[in-house]
Amino acid sequence: MRRVTTTDLWHHYGRTRTERDRAVPKSFHWIWSQDGGPGAEALGDVTGQRVADLGAGSARHAAHLAALHGPAQVVAVDASAAQHAMATDLYAELTPRLRLVHADAVAHLLAVPDTYDVLYSVFGAVDFTEPYELSRAASAALRPGGRLVFSTLAHYLGGEPAEADAVAAELSARTPEGEATTMRRWVLQEHVWTKILDEAGFTGITIDLLPAAASGPRTADTLLVTAFRRISAPTRT
Ligand SMILES: C[S@@+](CC[C@H](N)C(=O)[O-])C[C@H]1O[C@@H](n2cnc3c(N)ncnc32)[C@H](O)[C@@H]1O
């Protein structure tokens, strides 16, 4: 069941960086530390394509693609009012090639069937949304043959292994008023992502393990997942 909350648990995220760095990023990173590894080429050629970033945050990745890779449009979707406001403050001038949408990713995707060529997420909505629900919505919003690419944690930040089933962890968080609360995050093993995506109508699923660039606390390996919407719907008997 979908948990609906009006509390913005992402009110703080990226705020310090926004104060000192307002540029369109020159590079695109998938890995947790955002300082190396594969870049935008992992999305395939996005020239002339309709693209959406699911859980875009302040839209730095989306701004990079819109400014430097020639898509028809990149839609940066985020459910957080604070993140959407930050993205608008930073990159509104890239409109209309960059479109900033304040919405839940599942709701947005279900409203636009057979629309996108490429959907992606960098530790975004895919990590924080019930995965069967998000994957089915992503499959529906892609045109047949369209692709979903996302980076997600390969294990918990404390080093504990990812889950062997599609279960969420409850993480500590703070409300904007400073009260302690929790948010759900899905940290899943590779075979679990494969099963979820296969059942949601994806094929050609590949998962690369990208090792952390450094060792130490709060570093993490990354899973980079690519999947294509099946051309024909799966047959169910
Ligand atoms: C860890 S941040 C990553 C932001 C961005 N992708 C980046 O790399 O900087 C996670 C983001 O996902 C967004 N998010 C989580 N669940 C979402 C959902 N169901 N729909 C839209 N956005 C969501 C949060 O609001 C937050 O901005």
The ligand as an SDF file (V2000), in Angstrom:
LIG
                    3D

 27 29  0  0  0  0  0  0  0  0999 V2000
   18.8780   10.8400   -2.3640 C   0  0  0  0  0  0  0  0  0  0  0  0
   17.9060   12.0480   -3.1890 S   0  0  0  0  0  0  0  0  0  0  0  0
   18.6450   11.9460   -4.8190 C   0  0  0  0  0  0  0  0  0  0  0  0
   18.3490   13.1550   -5.6690 C   0  0  0  0  0  0  0  0  0  0  0  0
   19.0630   13.2060   -7.0220 C   0  0  0  0  0  0  0  0  0  0  0  0
   18.7270   12.0810   -7.8420 N   0  0  0  0  0  0  0  0  0  0  0  0
   20.5530   13.3260   -6.8360 C   0  0  0  0  0  0  0  0  0  0  0  0
   21.2840   12.4180   -7.2430 O   0  0  0  0  0  0  0  0  0  0  0  0
   21.0030   14.3340   -6.2920 O   0  0  0  0  0  0  0  0  0  0  0  0
   16.3560   11.1980   -3.4170 C   0  0  0  0  0  0  0  0  0  0  0  0
   15.2880   12.0500   -4.0800 C   0  0  0  0  0  0  0  0  0  0  0  0
   14.2150   11.1920   -4.4920 O   0  0  0  0  0  0  0  0  0  0  0  0
   12.9990   11.8890   -4.2870 C   0  0  0  0  0  0  0  0  0  0  0  0
   11.9090   10.8980   -4.2270 N   0  0  0  0  0  0  0  0  0  0  0  0
   11.8230    9.8250   -3.4020 C   0  0  0  0  0  0  0  0  0  0  0  0
   10.7000    9.1330   -3.6520 N   0  0  0  0  0  0  0  0  0  0  0  0
   10.0760    9.7770   -4.6780 C   0  0  0  0  0  0  0  0  0  0  0  0
    8.8850    9.5440   -5.4090 C   0  0  0  0  0  0  0  0  0  0  0  0
    8.0910    8.4860   -5.1530 N   0  0  0  0  0  0  0  0  0  0  0  0
    8.5470   10.3980   -6.3900 N   0  0  0  0  0  0  0  0  0  0  0  0
    9.3250   11.4680   -6.6800 C   0  0  0  0  0  0  0  0  0  0  0  0
   10.4680   11.7560   -6.0160 N   0  0  0  0  0  0  0  0  0  0  0  0
   10.8460   10.9090   -5.0380 C   0  0  0  0  0  0  0  0  0  0  0  0
   13.2180   12.6680   -2.9930 C   0  0  0  0  0  0  0  0  0  0  0  0
   12.2890   13.7250   -2.8520 O   0  0  0  0  0  0  0  0  0  0  0  0
   14.6670   13.1090   -3.1670 C   0  0  0  0  0  0  0  0  0  0  0  0
   14.7490   14.3730   -3.7690 O   0  0  0  0  0  0  0  0  0  0  0  0
  1  2  1  0
  2  3  1  0
  2 10  1  0
  3  4  1  0
  4  5  1  0
  5  6  1  0
  5  7  1  0
  7  8  2  0
  7  9  1  0
 10 11  1  0
 11 12  1  0
 11 26  1  0
 12 13  1  0
 13 14  1  0
 13 24  1  0
 14 15  1  0
 14 23  1  0
 15 16  2  0
 16 17  1  0
 17 18  1  0
 17 23  2  0
 18 19  1  0
 18 20  2  0
 20 21  1  0
 21 22  2  0
 22 23  1  0
 24 25  1  0
 24 26  1  0
 26 27  1  0
M  CHG  2   2   1   9  -1
M  END
$$$$
